[in-house]
Amino acid sequence: MTIDFAPAPGWLAPHRRVYAIGDIHGCLAQLQALHTHIRADLAARPIAEPVLVHIGDYVDRGPDSRGVVALLAAGDPVAGLPTINLMGNHERTMLDALGGAGASMTDWMISGGKEALASWGGSHEAPRESWPGFIPPDHTAWLAALVHQHRIDGYVFAHAGVRPGVALDAQVPQDLLTIRNSFLYSEADHGAVIVHGHTPRGAPEVRHNRIGIDTGAVFGGELTCAVLEGDRVGFLQV
């Protein structure tokens, strides 16, 4: 698959490349296909320090949340490629629901938790206190250990975005996981270009202060991977 590169709003050191994948939502087959394209690109264009970033929202709505979590929790899915896995708002809601928070239990079911729980062999009709028993402990532990943001050179990776006017090291998890309009419509310089998902669009969005890579795979769109290197950005999509 050929990558068409264009000028990027951020920068990476010459020896680095970042592959950043948008919201997955249980779309395991698309994720595996995208990983295959990344392997091929790395084989064709080796680089000293490549990194893979998954931007969050691995679960809910789609057909195989368990398969996605199992794949990523097992370790680097592209052999030899260091991987950073960010938390999305859907993982946070799932963890809160499994922890017994009543409102989060309802929220999880409304936002796609029925499909996610079913992928682990559970049912939303089962007693709510039984739900944690369907999720393997290593899967729950992996979800709980996900990070909220990660910086590489001129980019910060966060699931939803950042609060404009707040220092990057002072951002709160709620904003990193759920912010929308005040971030999406901001023209502010955030101190780094923010690579994010959370808000689905028909195509990747490249702005002077952010790159949006949620292209609605679970709604019939493509799963998108931003390829960042030097002062350029391109995209892989399946």
N, C-alpha and C positions, 0 to 999 in steps of 0.2 A: 504494500500500500504506500503510495507516494504522499509525502507530507509537503504541503504548500506553506512556506514560511512567509511571514510578514513582519514589519517592525513591531516590537513589543513595547509596552509602557514601562517595563521594569528591566532588570539586568541580572545576569548570572556570571560568575567568574568563568573564564574560558575553558576550564577543565571540568565544568559541571553541566549536567542536563537533568531536568526534572520532568517526569511524566506524572500529570495530575489528573485523576479520574473523578468524574462527577457522581451524582447521586445514583446508587445502584438499585435499591429497593427490591432485593430478591431476584433480580434479573441475572441469574448465574450464567446462563449460556452466553449472553452478551459480554459479561465480564471476562469469561474465559477466552472468548474470541479477541477481545481487546488486549488481554495479556499476551496472546499469541502474536499479535501485530507488534507489540512492544519488544518481544524477544527478537523478532525479525529485524526491527529497526536497530536494535542494539548490535545484532550480528553484522549488519551492513555498515553501521556507523559507530564503531566502538568509541567510548569516551572514558576518561579516568574515573570520574565520580558521578555516576548516574544515581538518581533517587526516584522512587515511586511513591506518590502520595495518593491515598484514597481520601476523599473529601468528606465522607460521612454519609449517613442514611443507607445502611446496608440492609435494613430490615423493613418489613411492612409492605402491604399492597401487592407485591409481586409474588411469583409462584414458588420461590425457593430461598426464603430468608435463611433457613438452616444451612443450605448448601453454601451460600455466600459466607456466612460466619465461619463455617467449618473450614472453608478454603483459606480464609485470611488468618484465622486463629492458628492454623497449622504452621505458619511461618511464611517467609518471603515467597509469594506465589510465582514470581519470576526468578528462577535460580540465579543467585549472584547479584541480585538487584536489591539493595537496602530499601526497606519499605516503612513508611510512616502512615499510620491509620488514625484519622481524626474522628472524634465523636460528632454525630449529628443529633438533631432534636428527637428523631425517632428512637435512637438508642437510649437517650436520656428518659424518654417517656416509658419505654419498655422496662428499663431498670427500675424506675419508680413504681411501675405497676407490679412488677415481680416482688418488690419490697413491701407491698401491701398498701400503698397509698391509694385510697378509694377513688379520688377524682382521677388520678392517673390511670387506674384500671379502666375506667370508662373512656377516657381520652384515647388510650391505646387501642381499644376496640374500634372506636370511631375512625381512627387515623390509619387503619390497615392492620391492626394487631390480630384480627381474626385469621387472616391469611398467614401471618407470621407464626402464630401459635399452632395452626394446623400443619405447617411445614415441619414442626418438631413433634408431630403426632398428638397434639393436644386439641382441645375444643373450647371455644368460648362459652359453651353451655355447661362445661364442667365447673365444679365449685371453684371460686376464684382463688381460694387458698391452696388449691392443687396445682395452679399454673406453674409455679417455680419448679415443680418436680418434673416437668416435661423438658426443661432446658438443661443440658449437660453442664455440670459445674464449671468445666473449663471454658465453655462458651460464655457463661455469665461473667466469669473472671476476666475474659478477654474484653468483653463489652465495657466492664467497669474500669478497665485500665486505659481506655482510649484517651488521647490527649485533645485539648481544645483548640490549640493553634500551634503552628510550627513556622519558623522563619528560616529562609535560605537566601542569603544575599539581599537583593532588592525586592523580594517577595515575602509576603506572609500568607499562609494557607489557613483558612478558617471556614467552618461549614457554611455559616450564613453571612458573615461579614463582621464589621466592627462598628462601634459607636463613634461617629465623627466627633472630633474635639477631645477624645479621651486617648491618652497615651497607650501605645500597643501593649505595654507591660502592665497596664492598669485595667484592661478590658475585663468584664465580668462574664462568666459562662453563659448567662441568659442571653446576652447580646450576641456572643459568638455563635450560639446555637439557633437563634430565632429571629434576629433583626431583619427587617426588610426595608420599608420605604425610606426611612431616614438615612439609611446607608446607600441604597440603590440610587437615590436621586441626589446624593451629595456630590459636590464638585471639589470637596476638600482634599488636600494632600494628607494622607493618613500616616505618612512616615515610611510607607512601603506600598507597593501595589498589592492589593488583596485578591487572592485567587479563592473563589468561593462557589458554592452550589446553592441549594435550598430553594431558590426561586426558579421554577422551570421556564425556559424560553425555547422557541423553535430552533434557535441556533446559538452558538457561543457568542457571548458579548465581550468585546474588548473596548474598554474605556481608558482614559488617561490614568485612573486611580484604581481600577479593578478589572478582573477577568472573570466572568460568570460561565460556569461549565455544567450547570444542570440543564440538560436538554430533554428531560421528560422521558427517559427510557421506559419507565413503568407505565406511561400513558401512551405507548406506541411510538415514541420518538427514538432517537439514537442515543447510545451511551457514548459520552465524549471524553476523550483524553487530551488535555492541553500538553503540548511538547514545548518546553521552555529551554532555550539555550542562548547564551550571549545576550544580544539585544533583539532576539527574534522569538516569535511564537507561531506554532502551527498546531494542527489538530488531527488526531486519529478518531474515527467514528465507526461504530458498527450498529 
